[in-house]
Amino acid sequence: MQEKIILFASPVFFVLLATEFIVALRRQRHTYRINDAISSISLGIMSQISAVFLKVFVIGIYAWVARHFALFQLSADSVWVWVSGLLLYDFLYYWLHRMGHHTNLLWAAHVVHHQSEEYNLSTALRQTSTGPLFGWIFYMPLAILGFPLQVYVVVALIDLIYQFWIHTQQINKLGWFDRVFVSPSNHRVHHAVNDLYLDKNFGGILIIWDRIFGTYAQEQDAHPAVFGTRKPLQSWNPLWANLEVYQAVALDAWRTKRWSDKFKIWLMPPGWLPADLASQNKTTPFNLNHPVYNPPLSTGMLWYCLAQFTMTMHTTTHFLLSAPSANFASSALYAFWLFAGFWIVGGLLEQKRKFIVLESLRLMLGAAMVVYSPMWFGIVYLPLWAQVGIIGTCLISLFSLGMIVRNSSVSVLHTN
């Protein structure tokens, strides 16, 4: 349900993105880079794709707990159930969000949302693909108290959609509103890596939770927010964006000698190391004024990446609409194809040579699949015009890629 509502709300999101972009240009407060926006939106789309396979965590466990352990049977027909459900959900979200910054296991998922060094509405769409694996635990009080599944799903969606508009630098402080609700000013603080702002303002809709529990910080004009993470991702690879912290913590867990530390490290704050590793670790002080990640890219390749990203994004719409009625194997293969598309676009944005080869293979395989069978991933029969369109698009893309590479300086391409 959530995926479909977000899917149909997507045109509104993109209209607002375009509006913010135009406003930023007119004010000469540029906050968009195409490569960064593609990266953020790709991660958001991938999170929706992965959610199709993780519903057991998002919905299944909640429904099971509510059915077997609910203390009360609350009615979805009652207004106070909806209002109290939203308030309780927002309170529980605050604690999930706060622990997401203070626990390696949860930070490994949540870090995705903070990796962008820009702050705009595309950042709001930058979401993790692994968050549902453990995030569900924090919402079990709702199930135990007897809030119906439909109430849980809807209030979760309200809380999520509310947070879209607060990811902007085009709205200044809002007076009394900032003292009660999470606002753009409050949330800019949350995304900042300045010492003054670090790990503050965890609320979803209400900022009063931060005021009550001592995690509130006010945005100060004398200290402009610097966005990103203390360990910059420096990559447009969406798979690496989702896995970087998991890998780093797993390697430290493997290297440490004490068995208790191998488990403890997952529950400790980011940056914590067991004694045997801490003695070997040489940390470099964080430079607040470090240059943002922005590898050079030819104009032709930038437009090519934008075109391929747009086509893959629209293809995802078909996947999300058809996945509920498709078998697991077909859905998994389709999802893999889409993930590969976003991953390759990320590699092309970094000008890595191997991704030119991978993109060429992807295009040839796409055309070959349609020639071999008109059944698109075994899910839908493609009419003749669609078959011709897909094959033609793949061939035109392949030709365009070749022309762009030939006209680009080979020295710009990285080999790794």
Solvent accessible surface area in square Angstrom, and as a share of the most:
residue,aa,sasa,rsa
1,M,106,0.47
2,Q,33,0.15
3,E,21,0.09
4,K,84,0.36
5,I,62,0.32
6,I,22,0.11
7,L,22,0.11
8,F,136,0.57
9,A,23,0.18
10,S,28,0.18
11,P,83,0.52
12,V,90,0.51
13,F,20,0.08
14,F,67,0.28
15,V,97,0.56
16,L,73,0.36
17,L,14,0.07
18,A,51,0.40
19,T,69,0.40
20,E,10,0.05
21,F,89,0.37
22,I,97,0.49
23,V,47,0.27
24,A,2,0.02
25,L,83,0.41
26,R,202,0.74
27,R,119,0.43
28,Q,148,0.66
29,R,92,0.33
30,H,122,0.54
31,T,9,0.05
32,Y,36,0.14
33,R,43,0.16
34,I,75,0.38
35,N,14,0.07
36,D,2,0.01
37,A,15,0.12
38,I,6,0.03
39,S,5,0.03
40,S,0,0.00
41,I,13,0.06
42,S,3,0.02
43,L,0,0.00
44,G,9,0.09
45,I,23,0.11
46,M,0,0.00
47,S,10,0.06
48,Q,35,0.16
49,I,1,0.00
50,S,17,0.11
51,A,14,0.11
52,V,33,0.19
53,F,65,0.27
54,L,29,0.15
55,K,70,0.29
56,V,87,0.50
57,F,56,0.23
58,V,42,0.24
59,I,44,0.22
60,G,32,0.30
61,I,38,0.19
62,Y,1,0.01
63,A,25,0.20
64,W,123,0.43
65,V,17,0.10
66,A,21,0.16
67,R,162,0.59
68,H,103,0.46
69,F,111,0.46
70,A,24,0.19
71,L,123,0.61
72,F,115,0.48
73,Q,158,0.70
74,L,38,0.19
75,S,55,0.36
76,A,25,0.19
77,D,139,0.72
78,S,27,0.17
79,V,116,0.67
80,W,151,0.53
81,V,2,0.01
82,W,76,0.27
83,V,81,0.47
84,S,33,0.21
85,G,0,0.00
86,L,47,0.23
87,L,84,0.42
88,L,40,0.20
89,Y,19,0.07
90,D,2,0.01
91,F,61,0.25
92,L,17,0.09
93,Y,36,0.14
94,Y,0,0.00
95,W,69,0.24
96,L,32,0.16
97,H,8,0.04
98,R,53,0.19
99,M,59,0.26
100,G,3,0.03
101,H,14,0.06
102,H,65,0.29
103,T,16,0.09
104,N,7,0.03
105,L,39,0.20
106,L,24,0.12
107,W,37,0.13
108,A,0,0.00
109,A,10,0.08
110,H,34,0.15
111,V,4,0.02
112,V,0,0.00
113,H,15,0.07
114,H,7,0.03
115,Q,8,0.04
116,S,6,0.04
117,E,26,0.12
118,E,28,0.13
119,Y,0,0.00
120,N,1,0.00
121,L,14,0.07
122,S,0,0.00
123,T,1,0.00
124,A,9,0.07
125,L,29,0.15
126,R,5,0.02
127,Q,55,0.24
128,T,28,0.16
129,S,11,0.07
130,T,23,0.14
131,G,21,0.20
132,P,30,0.19
133,L,56,0.28
134,F,71,0.30
135,G,9,0.09
136,W,59,0.21
137,I,88,0.44
138,F,51,0.21
139,Y,14,0.05
140,M,22,0.10
141,P,53,0.34
142,L,1,0.00
143,A,0,0.00
144,I,67,0.34
145,L,63,0.32
146,G,8,0.08
147,F,9,0.04
148,P,24,0.15
149,L,57,0.28
150,Q,93,0.41
151,V,1,0.00
152,Y,12,0.05
153,V,10,0.06
154,V,38,0.22
155,V,2,0.01
156,A,9,0.07
157,L,11,0.05
158,I,78,0.39
159,D,1,0.01
160,L,70,0.35
161,I,63,0.32
162,Y,45,0.17
163,Q,18,0.08
164,F,13,0.05
165,W,75,0.26
166,I,0,0.00
167,H,4,0.02
168,T,6,0.03
169,Q,44,0.19
170,Q,14,0.06
171,I,61,0.31
172,N,95,0.49
173,K,83,0.35
174,L,67,0.34
175,G,43,0.42
176,W,158,0.56
177,F,44,0.19
178,D,14,0.07
179,R,134,0.49
180,V,55,0.32
181,F,58,0.24
182,V,1,0.00
183,S,0,0.00
184,P,0,0.00
185,S,3,0.02
186,N,2,0.01
187,H,3,0.01
188,R,17,0.06
189,V,0,0.00
190,H,4,0.02
191,H,6,0.03
192,A,3,0.02
193,V,5,0.03
194,N,11,0.06
195,D,120,0.62
196,L,78,0.39
197,Y,0,0.00
198,L,64,0.32
199,D,45,0.23
200,K,60,0.25
201,N,1,0.00
202,F,0,0.00
203,G,0,0.00
204,G,0,0.00
205,I,19,0.10
206,L,19,0.10
207,I,0,0.00
208,I,57,0.29
209,W,34,0.12
210,D,0,0.00
211,R,103,0.37
212,I,112,0.57
213,F,76,0.32
214,G,59,0.56
215,T,10,0.06
216,Y,54,0.21
217,A,15,0.12
218,Q,107,0.47
219,E,23,0.10
220,Q,75,0.33
221,D,127,0.66
222,A,85,0.66
223,H,90,0.40
224,P,99,0.62
225,A,20,0.15
226,V,43,0.25
227,F,19,0.08
228,G,5,0.05
229,T,11,0.06
230,R,83,0.30
231,K,162,0.69
232,P,43,0.27
233,L,19,0.09
234,Q,108,0.48
235,S,14,0.09
236,W,15,0.05
237,N,31,0.16
238,P,3,0.02
239,L,59,0.30
240,W,91,0.32
241,A,1,0.01
242,N,9,0.04
243,L,92,0.46
244,E,25,0.11
245,V,20,0.11
246,Y,40,0.15
247,Q,91,0.41
248,A,53,0.41
249,V,10,0.06
250,A,45,0.35
251,L,97,0.48
252,D,27,0.14
253,A,11,0.09
254,W,206,0.72
255,R,125,0.46
256,T,1,0.01
257,K,167,0.71
258,R,157,0.57
259,W,183,0.64
260,S,62,0.40
261,D,12,0.06
262,K,38,0.16
263,F,142,0.59
264,K,90,0.38
265,I,2,0.01
266,W,56,0.20
267,L,120,0.60
268,M,50,0.22
269,P,56,0.35
270,P,51,0.32
271,G,67,0.64
272,W,68,0.24
273,L,40,0.20
274,P,1,0.01
275,A,87,0.67
276,D,42,0.22
277,L,6,0.03
278,A,50,0.39
279,S,97,0.63
280,Q,116,0.52
281,N,72,0.37
282,K,191,0.81
283,T,111,0.64
284,T,121,0.71
285,P,117,0.74
286,F,57,0.24
287,N,84,0.43
288,L,62,0.31
289,N,130,0.67
290,H,38,0.17
291,P,114,0.72
292,V,72,0.42
293,Y,45,0.17
294,N,81,0.41
295,P,22,0.14
296,P,95,0.60
297,L,42,0.21
298,S,39,0.25
299,T,97,0.57
300,G,32,0.31
301,M,4,0.02
302,L,41,0.21
303,W,154,0.54
304,Y,13,0.05
305,C,0,0.00
306,L,49,0.24
307,A,47,0.37
308,Q,8,0.03
309,F,8,0.03
310,T,48,0.28
311,M,74,0.33
312,T,10,0.06
313,M,32,0.14
314,H,117,0.52
315,T,40,0.23
316,T,3,0.02
317,T,48,0.28
318,H,63,0.28
319,F,0,0.00
320,L,12,0.06
321,L,81,0.40
322,S,15,0.10
323,A,7,0.05
324,P,86,0.54
325,S,105,0.67
326,A,25,0.20
327,N,93,0.48
328,F,152,0.63
329,A,72,0.55
330,S,15,0.10
331,S,5,0.03
332,A,35,0.27
333,L,105,0.52
334,Y,1,0.00
335,A,8,0.06
336,F,145,0.60
337,W,32,0.11
338,L,1,0.01
339,F,45,0.19
340,A,21,0.17
341,G,1,0.01
342,F,2,0.01
343,W,65,0.23
344,I,6,0.03
345,V,2,0.01
346,G,3,0.03
347,G,2,0.02
348,L,2,0.01
349,L,2,0.01
350,E,7,0.03
351,Q,7,0.03
352,K,50,0.21
353,R,97,0.35
354,K,97,0.41
355,F,7,0.03
356,I,23,0.12
357,V,87,0.50
358,L,53,0.27
359,E,0,0.00
360,S,24,0.15
361,L,97,0.48
362,R,30,0.11
363,L,8,0.04
364,M,96,0.43
365,L,97,0.48
366,G,1,0.01
367,A,11,0.09
368,A,52,0.40
369,M,50,0.22
370,V,4,0.02
371,V,111,0.64
372,Y,194,0.74
373,S,32,0.21
374,P,44,0.28
375,M,80,0.36
376,W,24,0.08
377,F,22,0.09
378,G,49,0.47
379,I,38,0.19
380,V,55,0.32
381,Y,130,0.49
382,L,18,0.09
383,P,53,0.33
384,L,134,0.67
385,W,196,0.69
386,A,13,0.10
387,Q,31,0.14
388,V,92,0.53
389,G,37,0.36
390,I,43,0.22
391,I,45,0.23
392,G,25,0.24
393,T,54,0.31
394,C,15,0.09
395,L,104,0.52
396,I,120,0.61
397,S,7,0.05
398,L,50,0.25
399,F,138,0.58
400,S,36,0.24
401,L,3,0.01
402,G,40,0.38
403,M,64,0.28
404,I,30,0.15
405,V,37,0.21
406,R,181,0.66
407,N,118,0.61
408,S,21,0.13
409,S,61,0.39
410,V,91,0.52
411,S,103,0.66
412,V,50,0.29
413,L,16,0.08
414,H,85,0.38
415,T,109,0.64
416,N,106,0.54
